Amino acid sequence: MPALRVIYLVLAIIGAIVPMYFFVSWFLVNGFDLRAMASAWNVNDASSGLVWDLTISAVVLSIWILSETYVRKNWIALLAIPATFCIGVSCGLPLFLFLRSGRIT
């Protein structure tokens, strides 16, 4: 496996573990309440700006994944979309790059 693919895979794993650590920690303290979590994300203008930045990035990444998948027929790359929206762009983007850089069968 080329070194760049290994880097993408390592970054996807780190991009999954780090956000999930904080999400799980928050849920352990506050219970599994998605509305409360969304409220916490919008507690001030700085955090609201970050939420919108990541949301827009996730939408753009999803459009790119869909268009690349349509052209390249690399259907496994579609796994990066749920990773992006369930974990974050920090996982979805390197996961997509990892899946995209592999052989197309």
C-alpha positions as CSV (number, residue, x, y, z in Angstrom):
1,M,0.0,0.0,0.0
2,P,1.5,3.4,-1.0
3,A,2.5,5.7,1.9
4,L,-0.1,8.3,1.0
5,R,-2.9,5.8,1.3
6,V,-1.6,4.8,4.7
7,I,-1.5,8.5,5.8
8,Y,-5.2,8.9,4.6
9,L,-6.2,5.8,6.6
10,V,-4.4,6.9,9.7
11,L,-6.0,10.4,9.5
12,A,-9.4,8.9,9.0
13,I,-9.0,6.7,12.1
14,I,-7.8,9.7,14.1
15,G,-10.6,11.8,12.6
16,A,-13.1,9.2,13.9
17,I,-11.6,8.7,17.4
18,V,-11.0,12.3,18.4
19,P,-14.5,13.7,17.8
20,M,-16.2,10.5,19.1
21,Y,-14.2,10.8,22.3
22,F,-15.7,14.2,22.9
23,F,-19.2,13.2,21.7
24,V,-19.2,10.2,24.0
25,S,-17.8,12.2,26.9
26,W,-20.6,14.8,26.4
27,F,-23.3,12.1,26.2
28,L,-22.0,10.5,29.4
29,V,-22.4,13.8,31.3
30,N,-25.6,15.1,29.6
31,G,-27.4,12.0,28.5
32,F,-28.2,11.1,24.9
33,D,-30.0,14.2,24.0
34,L,-29.3,15.4,20.4
35,R,-31.3,18.6,20.9
36,A,-29.3,19.6,23.9
37,M,-26.1,18.9,21.9
38,A,-27.3,21.0,19.0
39,S,-28.1,23.8,21.5
40,A,-24.6,23.5,23.0
41,W,-23.1,23.8,19.5
42,N,-24.8,27.1,19.1
43,V,-24.0,28.6,22.5
44,N,-22.2,31.6,21.0
45,D,-21.3,33.2,17.7
46,A,-17.9,31.5,17.5
47,S,-19.2,28.0,17.9
48,S,-22.2,28.7,15.6
49,G,-19.7,29.9,12.9
50,L,-17.7,26.7,13.3
51,V,-20.9,24.5,13.1
52,W,-21.9,26.3,9.9
53,D,-18.4,26.0,8.5
54,L,-18.3,22.3,9.1
55,T,-21.9,21.8,7.8
56,I,-21.1,23.6,4.5
57,S,-17.9,21.6,4.2
58,A,-19.8,18.4,4.7
59,V,-22.3,19.3,2.0
60,V,-19.5,20.2,-0.4
61,L,-17.6,17.0,0.4
62,S,-20.8,14.9,-0.2
63,I,-21.4,16.6,-3.6
64,W,-17.8,15.8,-4.5
65,I,-18.1,12.2,-3.4
66,L,-21.3,11.7,-5.3
67,S,-19.9,13.2,-8.5
68,E,-16.6,11.2,-8.3
69,T,-18.5,8.0,-7.5
70,Y,-20.7,8.6,-10.6
71,V,-17.7,9.1,-12.8
72,R,-15.4,6.5,-11.4
73,K,-18.0,3.9,-10.4
74,N,-16.1,3.4,-7.1
75,W,-19.3,2.6,-5.1
76,I,-17.4,1.8,-1.8
77,A,-16.4,5.5,-1.6
78,L,-20.0,6.3,-0.8
79,L,-19.2,5.1,2.8
80,A,-17.5,8.4,3.3
81,I,-20.9,10.2,3.3
82,P,-22.3,8.6,6.4
83,A,-18.9,8.9,8.1
84,T,-18.9,12.6,7.3
85,F,-22.4,13.3,8.8
86,C,-22.3,10.8,11.7
87,I,-18.7,11.5,12.8
88,G,-17.4,14.6,11.0
89,V,-15.5,16.0,8.1
90,S,-12.3,15.1,9.9
91,C,-13.1,11.4,9.3
92,G,-15.1,11.6,6.1
93,L,-12.6,13.5,4.0
94,P,-9.5,11.3,4.7
95,L,-11.7,8.2,4.4
96,F,-12.9,9.3,1.0
97,L,-9.3,10.0,-0.1
98,F,-8.2,6.6,1.1
99,L,-11.1,4.9,-0.7
100,R,-10.6,7.0,-3.8
101,S,-6.9,6.3,-4.1
102,G,-7.3,2.5,-4.2
103,R,-7.7,0.4,-7.3
104,I,-11.0,0.6,-9.1
105,T,-12.3,-2.9,-10.0
